[in-house]
């Protein structure tokens, strides 16, 4: 017999969700990865740059994972959530990157044309005009975005039928990039599978990826979580679907 509902939920409610490390979910959930391998490609982009900015860096784990040997001479990262700012600073400063505490809303605290590369993995908000402003002529934006319809199964389980957020559809985002004066080199979208093997994994995920259920707390959704616990025990893993888009865009040369 598996663990009780209370033990699974209580454990997941207490574990730290700072940064962007999902290793706590090892053996408790599986996430299909996009075919392109963002971090590997990010390493190449950074190695070819002279000045780069990573927007909404989280705890800095993805940027650090690209390898300090690939960092350009000038590298900055922004982050708005104070616990992540501290974590990213501790991780990235020894590697030669400066971390700037900055909210997600514009403007970015940098001069026009300051960077020849801007990157981001899973930005919560995307302000294309600001990206275009801080890019030097000929500079590139390279990023992996969360696309429209991501984890709709989780949202609808807790909140009922939801209309998709079309603003995050990859074709809509590409149009916004063009409107900001940027040229599209790549706009590749893939839909991927996510599986949760116990209700504690769902609790951890919803505490960490807060925009999935914005008002989520264990107490508020305890009855629905208990139903999900019984469903997983009866039917097996809970399945959800993610959308990921790889963007590579360029600011036209002067």
Secondary structure, DSSP 8 states (H G I E B T S, - for coil): ----HHHHHHHHHHS---TT--GGGTTTEEE---TT-HHHHHHHHHHT-SEEEESS-TTSHHHHHT-GGG--SEEEEEE-SHHHHHHHHHHHGGGT-EEEE--SSS--SS-TT-EEEEEEES-SS--HHHHHHHEEEEEEEEEEEE-TTTTHHHHHHHH-S----GGGSHHHHHHHHHHTTEEEEEEEEEEEEEEESSHHHHHHHHHHSTTSSTT--TTTTHHHHHHHHHHHHHH--EEEEEEEEEEEEEE---
